[in-house]
Amino acid sequence: MTVTASMGHLGTDVTGVAADGRRWVLRCHPDPSSVAALDVHRFADGVREMRRGDLTMIVVGGAAPASLVQAASRAGVTVVDAASLSWWENLQA
């Protein structure tokens, strides 16, 4: 995957293209309780409008509240707890 930092563009923090050509768009939030359903929908709509991503993901720094998971599910956004990505960090070392 090729990764590019995209700070601020439509709320996107990272974009990437996987080996199979799929485009990933990620937004990172250190505090999952600060992410409202409206934020999730705006992010997802912006990504769709720009046709920028095949996989849209929000990475949060902790367990995501049920309301965030539900809003993301309705918007077609995957929510991931940053701690679950620690295996990837170990691969990069």
PDB file with one MODEL, atoms N, CA, C and O in Angstrom:
MODEL        1
ATOM      1  N   MET A   1       0.835  -1.166   0.000  1.00  0.00           N
ATOM      2  CA  MET A   1       0.000   0.000   0.000  1.00  0.00           C
ATOM      3  C   MET A   1       0.886   1.237   0.000  1.00  0.00           C
ATOM      4  O   MET A   1       1.879   1.305   0.724  1.00  0.00           O
ATOM      5  N   THR A   2       0.523   2.185  -0.798  1.00  0.00           N
ATOM      6  CA  THR A   2       1.184   3.484  -0.809  1.00  0.00           C
ATOM      7  C   THR A   2       0.333   4.422   0.021  1.00  0.00           C
ATOM      8  O   THR A   2      -0.872   4.526  -0.206  1.00  0.00           O
ATOM      9  N   VAL A   3       0.946   5.113   0.988  1.00  0.00           N
ATOM     10  CA  VAL A   3       0.202   5.965   1.910  1.00  0.00           C
ATOM     11  C   VAL A   3       0.651   7.412   1.748  1.00  0.00           C
ATOM     12  O   VAL A   3       1.842   7.699   1.628  1.00  0.00           O
ATOM     13  N   THR A   4      -0.319   8.312   1.748  1.00  0.00           N
ATOM     14  CA  THR A   4      -0.050   9.737   1.634  1.00  0.00           C
ATOM     15  C   THR A   4      -0.801  10.467   2.734  1.00  0.00           C
ATOM     16  O   THR A   4      -1.999  10.245   2.910  1.00  0.00           O
ATOM     17  N   ALA A   5      -0.137  11.318   3.463  1.00  0.00           N
ATOM     18  CA  ALA A   5      -0.823  12.142   4.459  1.00  0.00           C
ATOM     19  C   ALA A   5      -1.646  13.185   3.716  1.00  0.00           C
ATOM     20  O   ALA A   5      -1.171  13.781   2.749  1.00  0.00           O
ATOM     21  N   SER A   6      -2.864  13.405   4.160  1.00  0.00           N
ATOM     22  CA  SER A   6      -3.762  14.331   3.466  1.00  0.00           C
ATOM     23  C   SER A   6      -4.434  15.273   4.441  1.00  0.00           C
ATOM     24  O   SER A   6      -5.598  15.623   4.246  1.00  0.00           O
ATOM     25  N   MET A   7      -3.760  15.680   5.452  1.00  0.00           N
ATOM     26  CA  MET A   7      -4.345  16.442   6.554  1.00  0.00           C
ATOM     27  C   MET A   7      -5.299  17.540   6.103  1.00  0.00           C
ATOM     28  O   MET A   7      -4.938  18.437   5.341  1.00  0.00           O
ATOM     29  N   GLY A   8      -6.526  17.437   6.598  1.00  0.00           N
ATOM     30  CA  GLY A   8      -7.481  18.515   6.412  1.00  0.00           C
ATOM     31  C   GLY A   8      -8.376  18.429   5.197  1.00  0.00           C
ATOM     32  O   GLY A   8      -9.411  19.096   5.178  1.00  0.00           O
ATOM     33  N   HIS A   9      -8.046  17.652   4.184  1.00  0.00           N
ATOM     34  CA  HIS A   9      -8.870  17.617   2.981  1.00  0.00           C
ATOM     35  C   HIS A   9     -10.084  16.733   3.222  1.00  0.00           C
ATOM     36  O   HIS A   9      -9.959  15.512   3.318  1.00  0.00           O
ATOM     37  N   LEU A  10     -11.257  17.349   3.319  1.00  0.00           N
ATOM     38  CA  LEU A  10     -12.513  16.649   3.603  1.00  0.00           C
ATOM     39  C   LEU A  10     -12.432  15.858   4.898  1.00  0.00           C
ATOM     40  O   LEU A  10     -13.114  14.845   5.058  1.00  0.00           O
ATOM     41  N   GLY A  11     -11.599  16.320   5.820  1.00  0.00           N
ATOM     42  CA  GLY A  11     -11.452  15.618   7.082  1.00  0.00           C
ATOM     43  C   GLY A  11     -10.610  14.368   6.971  1.00  0.00           C
ATOM     44  O   GLY A  11     -10.573  13.569   7.907  1.00  0.00           O
ATOM     45  N   THR A  12      -9.937  14.177   5.860  1.00  0.00           N
ATOM     46  CA  THR A  12      -9.136  12.984   5.637  1.00  0.00           C
ATOM     47  C   THR A  12      -7.729  13.182   6.178  1.00  0.00           C
ATOM     48  O   THR A  12      -7.103  14.215   5.944  1.00  0.00           O
ATOM     49  N   ASP A  13      -7.241  12.190   6.899  1.00  0.00           N
ATOM     50  CA  ASP A  13      -5.893  12.247   7.437  1.00  0.00           C
ATOM     51  C   ASP A  13      -4.909  11.419   6.613  1.00  0.00           C
ATOM     52  O   ASP A  13      -3.741  11.786   6.490  1.00  0.00           O
ATOM     53  N   VAL A  14      -5.371  10.314   6.053  1.00  0.00           N
ATOM     54  CA  VAL A  14      -4.502   9.413   5.294  1.00  0.00           C
ATOM     55  C   VAL A  14      -5.261   8.862   4.103  1.00  0.00           C
ATOM     56  O   VAL A  14      -6.426   8.486   4.228  1.00  0.00           O
ATOM     57  N   THR A  15      -4.617   8.810   2.960  1.00  0.00           N
ATOM     58  CA  THR A  15      -5.165   8.101   1.805  1.00  0.00           C
ATOM     59  C   THR A  15      -4.133   7.072   1.371  1.00  0.00           C
ATOM     60  O   THR A  15      -2.935   7.257   1.588  1.00  0.00           O
ATOM     61  N   GLY A  16      -4.583   6.018   0.775  1.00  0.00           N
ATOM     62  CA  GLY A  16      -3.663   4.987   0.321  1.00  0.00           C
ATOM     63  C   GLY A  16      -4.257   4.191  -0.815  1.00  0.00           C
ATOM     64  O   GLY A  16      -5.473   4.160  -1.004  1.00  0.00           O
ATOM     65  N   VAL A  17      -3.391   3.552  -1.565  1.00  0.00           N
ATOM     66  CA  VAL A  17      -3.821   2.667  -2.646  1.00  0.00           C
ATOM     67  C   VAL A  17      -3.201   1.300  -2.384  1.00  0.00           C
ATOM     68  O   VAL A  17      -1.981   1.161  -2.301  1.00  0.00           O
ATOM     69  N   ALA A  18      -4.052   0.308  -2.257  1.00  0.00           N
ATOM     70  CA  ALA A  18      -3.592  -1.054  -2.000  1.00  0.00           C
ATOM     71  C   ALA A  18      -3.039  -1.668  -3.284  1.00  0.00           C
ATOM     72  O   ALA A  18      -3.250  -1.142  -4.377  1.00  0.00           O
ATOM     73  N   ALA A  19      -2.346  -2.762  -3.140  1.00  0.00           N
ATOM     74  CA  ALA A  19      -1.760  -3.457  -4.291  1.00  0.00           C
ATOM     75  C   ALA A  19      -2.827  -3.851  -5.314  1.00  0.00           C
ATOM     76  O   ALA A  19      -2.540  -3.932  -6.508  1.00  0.00           O
ATOM     77  N   ASP A  20      -4.053  -4.096  -4.853  1.00  0.00           N
ATOM     78  CA  ASP A  20      -5.129  -4.489  -5.774  1.00  0.00           C
ATOM     79  C   ASP A  20      -5.831  -3.283  -6.396  1.00  0.00           C
ATOM     80  O   ASP A  20      -6.801  -3.444  -7.136  1.00  0.00           O
ATOM     81  N   GLY A  21      -5.339  -2.064  -6.097  1.00  0.00           N
ATOM     82  CA  GLY A  21      -5.890  -0.862  -6.704  1.00  0.00           C
ATOM     83  C   GLY A  21      -6.991  -0.182  -5.910  1.00  0.00           C
ATOM     84  O   GLY A  21      -7.413   0.920  -6.261  1.00  0.00           O
ATOM     85  N   ARG A  22      -7.466  -0.822  -4.842  1.00  0.00           N
ATOM     86  CA  ARG A  22      -8.513  -0.187  -4.038  1.00  0.00           C
ATOM     87  C   ARG A  22      -7.950   1.038  -3.323  1.00  0.00           C
ATOM     88  O   ARG A  22      -6.827   1.015  -2.818  1.00  0.00           O
ATOM     89  N   ARG A  23      -8.743   2.104  -3.287  1.00  0.00           N
ATOM     90  CA  ARG A  23      -8.336   3.337  -2.602  1.00  0.00           C
ATOM     91  C   ARG A  23      -8.902   3.344  -1.189  1.00  0.00           C
ATOM     92  O   ARG A  23     -10.095   3.131  -0.977  1.00  0.00           O
ATOM     93  N   TRP A  24      -8.014   3.593  -0.228  1.00  0.00           N
ATOM     94  CA  TRP A  24      -8.383   3.675   1.179  1.00  0.00           C
ATOM     95  C   TRP A  24      -8.372   5.132   1.595  1.00  0.00           C
ATOM     96  O   TRP A  24      -7.477   5.883   1.206  1.00  0.00           O
ATOM     97  N   VAL A  25      -9.361   5.544   2.386  1.00  0.00           N
ATOM     98  CA  VAL A  25      -9.417   6.893   2.930  1.00  0.00           C
ATOM     99  C   VAL A  25      -9.667   6.749   4.432  1.00  0.00           C
ATOM    100  O   VAL A  25     -10.655   6.147   4.853  1.00  0.00           O
ATOM    101  N   LEU A  26      -8.762   7.307   5.228  1.00  0.00           N
ATOM    102  CA  LEU A  26      -8.854   7.182   6.676  1.00  0.00           C
ATOM    103  C   LEU A  26      -8.918   8.540   7.349  1.00  0.00           C
ATOM    104  O   LEU A  26      -8.300   9.513   6.915  1.00  0.00           O
ATOM    105  N   ARG A  27      -9.677   8.568   8.409  1.00  0.00           N
ATOM    106  CA  ARG A  27      -9.747   9.739   9.272  1.00  0.00           C
ATOM    107  C   ARG A  27      -9.441   9.253  10.682  1.00  0.00           C
ATOM    108  O   ARG A  27      -9.950   8.214  11.103  1.00  0.00           O
ATOM    109  N   CYS A  28      -8.624   9.986  11.409  1.00  0.00           N
ATOM    110  CA  CYS A  28      -8.196   9.571  12.740  1.00  0.00           C
ATOM    111  C   CYS A  28      -8.749  10.508  13.802  1.00  0.00           C
ATOM    112  O   CYS A  28      -8.757  11.729  13.642  1.00  0.00           O
ATOM    113  N   HIS A  29      -9.214   9.900  14.897  1.00  0.00           N
ATOM    114  CA  HIS A  29      -9.729  10.668  16.035  1.00  0.00           C
ATOM    115  C   HIS A  29      -9.163  10.063  17.317  1.00  0.00           C
ATOM    116  O   HIS A  29      -9.392   8.884  17.589  1.00  0.00           O
ATOM    117  N   PRO A  30      -8.431  10.841  18.109  1.00  0.00           N
ATOM    118  CA  PRO A  30      -7.889  10.297  19.348  1.00  0.00           C
ATOM    119  C   PRO A  30      -8.975   9.997  20.384  1.00  0.00           C
ATOM    120  O   PRO A  30      -8.801   9.109  21.218  1.00  0.00           O
ATOM    121  N   ASP A  31     -10.087  10.723  20.342  1.00  0.00           N
ATOM    122  CA  ASP A  31     -11.154  10.559  21.324  1.00  0.00           C
ATOM    123  C   ASP A  31     -12.445  10.153  20.622  1.00  0.00           C
ATOM    124  O   ASP A  31     -13.129  11.004  20.053  1.00  0.00           O
ATOM    125  N   PRO A  32     -12.790   8.863  20.653  1.00  0.00           N
ATOM    126  CA  PRO A  32     -13.990   8.419  19.932  1.00  0.00           C
ATOM    127  C   PRO A  32     -15.282   9.046  20.433  1.00  0.00           C
ATOM    128  O   PRO A  32     -16.254   9.135  19.683  1.00  0.00           O
ATOM    129  N   SER A  33     -15.310   9.481  21.690  1.00  0.00           N
ATOM    130  CA  SER A  33     -16.543  10.070  22.208  1.00  0.00           C
ATOM    131  C   SER A  33     -16.799  11.459  21.629  1.00  0.00           C
ATOM    132  O   SER A  33     -17.895  12.001  21.773  1.00  0.00           O
ATOM    133  N   SER A  34     -15.785  12.037  20.973  1.00  0.00           N
ATOM    134  CA  SER A  34     -15.967  13.372  20.393  1.00  0.00           C
ATOM    135  C   SER A  34     -16.460  13.323  18.946  1.00  0.00           C
ATOM    136  O   SER A  34     -16.659  14.369  18.328  1.00  0.00           O
ATOM    137  N   VAL A  35     -16.658  12.130  18.405  1.00  0.00           N
ATOM    138  CA  VAL A  35     -17.100  11.985  17.018  1.00  0.00           C
ATOM    139  C   VAL A  35     -18.615  11.803  16.986  1.00  0.00           C
ATOM    140  O   VAL A  35     -19.138  10.799  17.470  1.00  0.00           O
ATOM    141  N   ALA A  36     -19.308  12.774  16.417  1.00  0.00           N
ATOM    142  CA  ALA A  36     -20.770  12.718  16.325  1.00  0.00           C
ATOM    143  C   ALA A  36     -21.196  12.003  15.046  1.00  0.00           C
ATOM    144  O   ALA A  36     -20.430  11.911  14.087  1.00  0.00           O
ATOM    145  N   ALA A  37     -22.420  11.504  15.049  1.00  0.00           N
ATOM    146  CA  ALA A  37     -22.966  10.832  13.868  1.00  0.00           C
ATOM    147  C   ALA A  37     -22.901  11.744  12.650  1.00  0.00           C
ATOM    148  O   ALA A  37     -22.597  11.285  11.549  1.00  0.00           O
ATOM    149  N   LEU A  38     -23.179  13.014  12.832  1.00  0.00           N
ATOM    150  CA  LEU A  38     -23.136  13.960  11.722  1.00  0.00           C
ATOM    151  C   LEU A  38     -21.729  14.061  11.132  1.00  0.00           C
ATOM    152  O   LEU A  38     -21.576  14.195   9.918  1.00  0.00           O
ATOM    153  N   ASP A  39     -20.702  13.999  11.981  1.00  0.00           N
ATOM    154  CA  ASP A  39     -19.314  14.021  11.504  1.00  0.00           C
ATOM    155  C   ASP A  39     -19.034  12.821  10.596  1.00  0.00           C
ATOM    156  O   ASP A  39     -18.394  12.951   9.553  1.00  0.00           O
ATOM    157  N   VAL A  40     -19.519  11.666  11.008  1.00  0.00           N
ATOM    158  CA  VAL A  40     -19.313  10.437  10.234  1.00  0.00           C
ATOM    159  C   VAL A  40     -19.985  10.568   8.871  1.00  0.00           C
ATOM    160  O   VAL A  40     -19.386  10.244   7.846  1.00  0.00           O
ATOM    161  N   HIS A  41     -21.227  11.043   8.861  1.00  0.00           N
ATOM    162  CA  HIS A  41     -21.966  11.163   7.601  1.00  0.00           C
ATOM    163  C   HIS A  41     -21.347  12.211   6.678  1.00  0.00           C
ATOM    164  O   HIS A  41     -21.288  12.009   5.466  1.00  0.00           O
ATOM    165  N   ARG A  42     -20.891  13.315   7.236  1.00  0.00           N
ATOM    166  CA  ARG A  42     -20.225  14.333   6.405  1.00  0.00           C
ATOM    167  C   ARG A  42     -18.951  13.780   5.781  1.00  0.00           C
ATOM    168  O   ARG A  42     -18.677  14.012   4.603  1.00  0.00           O
ATOM    169  N   PHE A  43     -18.176  13.052   6.572  1.00  0.00           N
ATOM    170  CA  PHE A  43     -16.945  12.448   6.066  1.00  0.00           C
ATOM    171  C   PHE A  43     -17.262  11.464   4.941  1.00  0.00           C
ATOM    172  O   PHE A  43     -16.650  11.515   3.874  1.00  0.00           O
ATOM    173  N   ALA A  44     -18.212  10.578   5.183  1.00  0.00           N
ATOM    174  CA  ALA A  44     -18.575   9.571   4.176  1.00  0.00           C
ATOM    175  C   ALA A  44     -19.118  10.228   2.911  1.00  0.00           C
ATOM    176  O   ALA A  44     -18.769   9.818   1.804  1.00  0.00           O
ATOM    177  N   ASP A  45     -19.966  11.242   3.062  1.00  0.00           N
ATOM    178  CA  ASP A  45     -20.517  11.931   1.894  1.00  0.00           C
ATOM    179  C   ASP A  45     -19.426  12.633   1.098  1.00  0.00           C
ATOM    180  O   ASP A  45     -19.431  12.599  -0.133  1.00  0.00           O
ATOM    181  N   GLY A  46     -18.494  13.269   1.794  1.00  0.00           N
ATOM    182  CA  GLY A  46     -17.387  13.944   1.112  1.00  0.00           C
ATOM    183  C   GLY A  46     -16.526  12.983   0.321  1.00  0.00           C
ATOM    184  O   GLY A  46     -16.113  13.281  -0.800  1.00  0.00           O
ATOM    185  N   VAL A  47     -16.257  11.832   0.907  1.00  0.00           N
ATOM    186  CA  VAL A  47     -15.458  10.820   0.211  1.00  0.00           C
ATOM    187  C   VAL A  47     -16.199  10.329  -1.028  1.00  0.00           C
ATOM    188  O   VAL A  47     -15.607  10.179  -2.096  1.00  0.00           O
ATOM    189  N   ARG A  48     -17.507  10.078  -0.877  1.00  0.00           N
ATOM    190  CA  ARG A  48     -18.299   9.605  -2.019  1.00  0.00           C
ATOM    191  C   ARG A  48     -18.377  10.642  -3.129  1.00  0.00           C
ATOM    192  O   ARG A  48     -18.218  10.317  -4.306  1.00  0.00           O
ATOM    193  N   GLU A  49     -18.623  11.895  -2.749  1.00  0.00           N
ATOM    194  CA  GLU A  49     -18.738  12.963  -3.745  1.00  0.00           C
ATOM    195  C   GLU A  49     -17.471  13.110  -4.567  1.00  0.00           C
ATOM    196  O   GLU A  49     -17.527  13.361  -5.771  1.00  0.00           O
ATOM    197  N   MET A  50     -16.352  12.957  -3.925  1.00  0.00           N
ATOM    198  CA  MET A  50     -15.068  13.095  -4.618  1.00  0.00           C
ATOM    199  C   MET A  50     -14.636  11.774  -5.272  1.00  0.00           C
ATOM    200  O   MET A  50     -13.619  11.723  -5.963  1.00  0.00           O
ATOM    201  N   ARG A  51     -15.414  10.710  -5.049  1.00  0.00           N
ATOM    202  CA  ARG A  51     -15.094   9.369  -5.574  1.00  0.00           C
ATOM    203  C   ARG A  51     -13.659   8.990  -5.234  1.00  0.00           C
ATOM    204  O   ARG A  51     -12.908   8.472  -6.060  1.00  0.00           O
ATOM    205  N   ARG A  52     -13.317   9.265  -4.001  1.00  0.00           N
ATOM    206  CA  ARG A  52     -11.932   9.102  -3.589  1.00  0.00           C
ATOM    207  C   ARG A  52     -11.629   7.754  -2.965  1.00  0.00           C
ATOM    208  O   ARG A  52     -10.465   7.355  -2.935  1.00  0.00           O
ATOM    209  N   GLY A  53     -12.617   7.040  -2.469  1.00  0.00           N
ATOM    210  CA  GLY A  53     -12.269   5.844  -1.727  1.00  0.00           C
ATOM    211  C   GLY A  53     -13.164   4.658  -1.969  1.00  0.00           C
ATOM    212  O   GLY A  53     -14.381   4.784  -2.107  1.00  0.00           O
ATOM    213  N   ASP A  54     -12.538   3.508  -2.018  1.00  0.00           N
ATOM    214  CA  ASP A  54     -13.276   2.250  -2.074  1.00  0.00           C
ATOM    215  C   ASP A  54     -13.527   1.737  -0.665  1.00  0.00           C
ATOM    216  O   ASP A  54     -14.511   1.039  -0.415  1.00  0.00           O
ATOM    217  N   LEU A  55     -12.624   2.089   0.262  1.00  0.00           N
ATOM    218  CA  LEU A  55     -12.771   1.714   1.658  1.00  0.00           C
ATOM    219  C   LEU A  55     -12.599   2.975   2.498  1.00  0.00           C
ATOM    220  O   LEU A  55     -11.558   3.631   2.444  1.00  0.00           O
ATOM    221  N   THR A  56     -13.607   3.301   3.258  1.00  0.00           N
ATOM    222  CA  THR A  56     -13.585   4.500   4.102  1.00  0.00           C
ATOM    223  C   THR A  56     -13.550   4.045   5.549  1.00  0.00           C
ATOM    224  O   THR A  56     -14.365   3.224   5.971  1.00  0.00           O
ATOM    225  N   MET A  57     -12.597   4.584   6.312  1.00  0.00           N
ATOM    226  CA  MET A  57     -12.372   4.101   7.661  1.00  0.00           C
ATOM    227  C   MET A  57     -12.131   5.261   8.622  1.00  0.00           C
ATOM    228  O   MET A  57     -11.496   6.255   8.271  1.00  0.00           O
ATOM    229  N   ILE A  58     -12.647   5.117   9.834  1.00  0.00           N
ATOM    230  CA  ILE A  58     -12.338   6.031  10.925  1.00  0.00           C
ATOM    231  C   ILE A  58     -11.571   5.226  11.966  1.00  0.00           C
ATOM    232  O   ILE A  58     -12.050   4.202  12.453  1.00  0.00           O
ATOM    233  N   VAL A  59     -10.375   5.703  12.301  1.00  0.00           N
ATOM    234  CA  VAL A  59      -9.544   5.058  13.311  1.00  0.00           C
ATOM    235  C   VAL A  59      -9.658   5.891  14.579  1.00  0.00           C
ATOM    236  O   VAL A  59      -9.407   7.096  14.566  1.00  0.00           O
ATOM    237  N   VAL A  60     -10.039   5.236  15.679  1.00  0.00           N
ATOM    238  CA  VAL A  60     -10.248   5.948  16.942  1.00  0.00           C
ATOM    239  C   VAL A  60      -9.297   5.435  18.013  1.00  0.00           C
ATOM    240  O   VAL A  60      -8.881   4.276  17.991  1.00  0.00           O
ATOM    241  N   GLY A  61      -8.963   6.307  18.941  1.00  0.00           N
ATOM    242  CA  GLY A  61      -8.042   5.965  20.012  1.00  0.00           C
ATOM    243  C   GLY A  61      -8.755   5.418  21.227  1.00  0.00           C
ATOM    244  O   GLY A  61      -8.705   6.025  22.296  1.00  0.00           O
ATOM    245  N   GLY A  62      -9.401   4.313  21.089  1.00  0.00           N
ATOM    246  CA  GLY A  62     -10.136   3.697  22.198  1.00  0.00           C
ATOM    247  C   GLY A  62     -11.386   3.024  21.684  1.00  0.00           C
ATOM    248  O   GLY A  62     -11.681   3.039  20.489  1.00  0.00           O
ATOM    249  N   ALA A  63     -12.114   2.432  22.614  1.00  0.00           N
ATOM    250  CA  ALA A  63     -13.346   1.732  22.232  1.00  0.00           C
ATOM    251  C   ALA A  63     -14.374   2.733  21.720  1.00  0.00           C
ATOM    252  O   ALA A  63     -14.624   3.765  22.344  1.00  0.00           O
ATOM    253  N   ALA A  64     -14.955   2.414  20.589  1.00  0.00           N
ATOM    254  CA  ALA A  64     -15.954   3.306  19.976  1.00  0.00           C
ATOM    255  C   ALA A  64     -17.312   3.095  20.634  1.00  0.00           C
ATOM    256  O   ALA A  64     -17.738   1.957  20.835  1.00  0.00           O
ATOM    257  N   PRO A  65     -17.993   4.189  20.969  1.00  0.00           N
ATOM    258  CA  PRO A  65     -19.346   4.057  21.521  1.00  0.00           C
ATOM    259  C   PRO A  65     -20.291   3.447  20.484  1.00  0.00           C
ATOM    260  O   PRO A  65     -20.079   3.576  19.278  1.00  0.00           O
ATOM    261  N   ALA A  66     -21.318   2.793  20.970  1.00  0.00           N
ATOM    262  CA  ALA A  66     -22.287   2.136  20.078  1.00  0.00           C
ATOM    263  C   ALA A  66     -22.887   3.127  19.083  1.00  0.00           C
ATOM    264  O   ALA A  66     -23.121   2.770  17.929  1.00  0.00           O
ATOM    265  N   SER A  67     -23.139   4.364  19.511  1.00  0.00           N
ATOM    266  CA  SER A  67     -23.734   5.352  18.606  1.00  0.00           C
ATOM    267  C   SER A  67     -22.805   5.650  17.420  1.00  0.00           C
ATOM    268  O   SER A  67     -23.275   5.863  16.302  1.00  0.00           O
ATOM    269  N   LEU A  68     -21.498   5.665  17.664  1.00  0.00           N
ATOM    270  CA  LEU A  68     -20.534   5.889  16.580  1.00  0.00           C
ATOM    271  C   LEU A  68     -20.506   4.702  15.632  1.00  0.00           C
ATOM    272  O   LEU A  68     -20.495   4.879  14.413  1.00  0.00           O
ATOM    273  N   VAL A  69     -20.495   3.509  16.175  1.00  0.00           N
ATOM    274  CA  VAL A  69     -20.475   2.292  15.346  1.00  0.00           C
ATOM    275  C   VAL A  69     -21.740   2.208  14.494  1.00  0.00           C
ATOM    276  O   VAL A  69     -21.673   1.844  13.320  1.00  0.00           O
ATOM    277  N   GLN A  70     -22.881   2.539  15.072  1.00  0.00           N
ATOM    278  CA  GLN A  70     -24.140   2.496  14.327  1.00  0.00           C
ATOM    279  C   GLN A  70     -24.166   3.531  13.208  1.00  0.00           C
ATOM    280  O   GLN A  70     -24.574   3.225  12.088  1.00  0.00           O
ATOM    281  N   ALA A  71     -23.730   4.756  13.506  1.00  0.00           N
ATOM    282  CA  ALA A  71     -23.705   5.810  12.478  1.00  0.00           C
ATOM    283  C   ALA A  71     -22.755   5.428  11.355  1.00  0.00           C
ATOM    284  O   ALA A  71     -23.066   5.626  10.181  1.00  0.00           O
ATOM    285  N   ALA A  72     -21.615   4.888  11.705  1.00  0.00           N
ATOM    286  CA  ALA A  72     -20.637   4.483  10.698  1.00  0.00           C
ATOM    287  C   ALA A  72     -21.185   3.353   9.832  1.00  0.00           C
ATOM    288  O   ALA A  72     -21.008   3.359   8.614  1.00  0.00           O
ATOM    289  N   SER A  73     -21.840   2.400  10.451  1.00  0.00           N
ATOM    290  CA  SER A  73     -22.426   1.287   9.702  1.00  0.00           C
ATOM    291  C   SER A  73     -23.443   1.790   8.685  1.00  0.00           C
ATOM    292  O   SER A  73     -23.455   1.338   7.540  1.00  0.00           O
ATOM    293  N   ARG A  74     -24.300   2.725   9.102  1.00  0.00           N
ATOM    294  CA  ARG A  74     -25.302   3.286   8.186  1.00  0.00           C
ATOM    295  C   ARG A  74     -24.642   4.055   7.038  1.00  0.00           C
ATOM    296  O   ARG A  74     -25.174   4.100   5.929  1.00  0.00           O
ATOM    297  N   ALA A  75     -23.478   4.659   7.313  1.00  0.00           N
ATOM    298  CA  ALA A  75     -22.792   5.471   6.294  1.00  0.00           C
ATOM    299  C   ALA A  75     -21.808   4.663   5.454  1.00  0.00           C
ATOM    300  O   ALA A  75     -21.202   5.203   4.529  1.00  0.00           O
ATOM    301  N   GLY A  76     -21.639   3.377   5.761  1.00  0.00           N
ATOM    302  CA  GLY A  76     -20.699   2.554   5.007  1.00  0.00           C
ATOM    303  C   GLY A  76     -19.245   2.810   5.388  1.00  0.00           C
ATOM    304  O   GLY A  76     -18.342   2.655   4.566  1.00  0.00           O
ATOM    305  N   VAL A  77     -19.028   3.203   6.637  1.00  0.00           N
ATOM    306  CA  VAL A  77     -17.692   3.511   7.133  1.00  0.00           C
ATOM    307  C   VAL A  77     -17.294   2.448   8.151  1.00  0.00           C
ATOM    308  O   VAL A  77     -18.098   2.069   9.003  1.00  0.00           O
ATOM    309  N   THR A  78     -16.071   1.973   8.065  1.00  0.00           N
ATOM    310  CA  THR A  78     -15.543   1.009   9.022  1.00  0.00           C
ATOM    311  C   THR A  78     -14.889   1.763  10.171  1.00  0.00           C
ATOM    312  O   THR A  78     -14.129   2.706   9.946  1.00  0.00           O
ATOM    313  N   VAL A  79     -15.183   1.348  11.410  1.00  0.00           N
ATOM    314  CA  VAL A  79     -14.564   1.951  12.593  1.00  0.00           C
ATOM    315  C   VAL A  79     -13.558   0.960  13.159  1.00  0.00           C
ATOM    316  O   VAL A  79     -13.865  -0.218  13.345  1.00  0.00           O
ATOM    317  N   VAL A  80     -12.350   1.453  13.432  1.00  0.00           N
ATOM    318  CA  VAL A  80     -11.276   0.600  13.950  1.00  0.00           C
ATOM    319  C   VAL A  80     -10.660   1.271  15.169  1.00  0.00           C
ATOM    320  O   VAL A  80     -10.378   2.469  15.152  1.00  0.00           O
ATOM    321  N   ASP A  81     -10.452   0.495  16.220  1.00  0.00           N
ATOM    322  CA  ASP A  81      -9.744   0.973  17.403  1.00  0.00           C
ATOM    323  C   ASP A  81      -8.248   0.931  17.077  1.00  0.00           C
ATOM    324  O   ASP A  81      -7.732  -0.100  16.646  1.00  0.00           O
ATOM    325  N   ALA A  82      -7.565   2.043  17.281  1.00  0.00           N
ATOM    326  CA  ALA A  82      -6.143   2.139  16.947  1.00  0.00           C
ATOM    327  C   ALA A  82      -5.320   1.025  17.594  1.00  0.00           C
ATOM    328  O   ALA A  82      -4.346   0.559  17.003  1.00  0.00           O
ATOM    329  N   ALA A  83      -5.693   0.598  18.785  1.00  0.00           N
ATOM    330  CA  ALA A  83      -4.944  -0.458  19.476  1.00  0.00           C
ATOM    331  C   ALA A  83      -4.946  -1.761  18.683  1.00  0.00           C
ATOM    332  O   ALA A  83      -4.008  -2.552  18.782  1.00  0.00           O
ATOM    333  N   SER A  84      -5.989  -1.984  17.901  1.00  0.00           N
ATOM    334  CA  SER A  84      -6.058  -3.220  17.109  1.00  0.00           C
ATOM    335  C   SER A  84      -5.096  -3.198  15.925  1.00  0.00           C
ATOM    336  O   SER A  84      -4.913  -4.214  15.255  1.00  0.00           O
ATOM    337  N   LEU A  85      -4.481  -2.043  15.664  1.00  0.00           N
ATOM    338  CA  LEU A  85      -3.525  -1.930  14.560  1.00  0.00           C
ATOM    339  C   LEU A  85      -2.074  -2.078  15.015  1.00  0.00           C
ATOM    340  O   LEU A  85      -1.156  -1.893  14.216  1.00  0.00           O
ATOM    341  N   SER A  86      -1.858  -2.410  16.284  1.00  0.00           N
ATOM    342  CA  SER A  86      -0.494  -2.501  16.803  1.00  0.00           C
ATOM    343  C   SER A  86       0.327  -3.570  16.079  1.00  0.00           C
ATOM    344  O   SER A  86       1.547  -3.439  15.976  1.00  0.00           O
ATOM    345  N   TRP A  87      -0.314  -4.616  15.581  1.00  0.00           N
ATOM    346  CA  TRP A  87       0.395  -5.646  14.829  1.00  0.00           C
ATOM    347  C   TRP A  87       1.080  -5.057  13.606  1.00  0.00           C
ATOM    348  O   TRP A  87       2.179  -5.473  13.240  1.00  0.00           O
ATOM    349  N   TRP A  88       0.418  -4.073  12.967  1.00  0.00           N
ATOM    350  CA  TRP A  88       0.976  -3.455  11.758  1.00  0.00           C
ATOM    351  C   TRP A  88       2.220  -2.640  12.092  1.00  0.00           C
ATOM    352  O   TRP A  88       3.203  -2.646  11.352  1.00  0.00           O
ATOM    353  N   GLU A  89       2.155  -1.943  13.215  1.00  0.00           N
ATOM    354  CA  GLU A  89       3.307  -1.160  13.653  1.00  0.00           C
ATOM    355  C   GLU A  89       4.507  -2.065  13.880  1.00  0.00           C
ATOM    356  O   GLU A  89       5.636  -1.694  13.559  1.00  0.00           O
ATOM    357  N   ASN A  90       4.271  -3.247  14.431  1.00  0.00           N
ATOM    358  CA  ASN A  90       5.354  -4.207  14.667  1.00  0.00           C
ATOM    359  C   ASN A  90       5.960  -4.704  13.361  1.00  0.00           C
ATOM    360  O   ASN A  90       7.160  -4.970  13.304  1.00  0.00           O
ATOM    361  N   LEU A  91       5.157  -4.834  12.319  1.00  0.00           N
ATOM    362  CA  LEU A  91       5.664  -5.262  11.011  1.00  0.00           C
ATOM    363  C   LEU A  91       6.572  -4.211  10.397  1.00  0.00           C
ATOM    364  O   LEU A  91       7.502  -4.542   9.661  1.00  0.00           O
ATOM    365  N   GLN A  92       6.307  -2.949  10.695  1.00  0.00           N
ATOM    366  CA  GLN A  92       7.050  -1.853  10.100  1.00  0.00           C
ATOM    367  C   GLN A  92       8.434  -1.665  10.745  1.00  0.00           C
ATOM    368  O   GLN A  92       9.309  -1.020  10.167  1.00  0.00           O
ATOM    369  N   ALA A  93       8.621  -2.227  11.929  1.00  0.00           N
ATOM    370  CA  ALA A  93       9.886  -2.037  12.666  1.00  0.00           C
ATOM    371  C   ALA A  93      11.010  -2.867  12.098  1.00  0.00           C
ATOM    372  O   ALA A  93      12.131  -2.818  12.604  1.00  0.00           O
TER     373      ALA A  93
ENDMDL
END
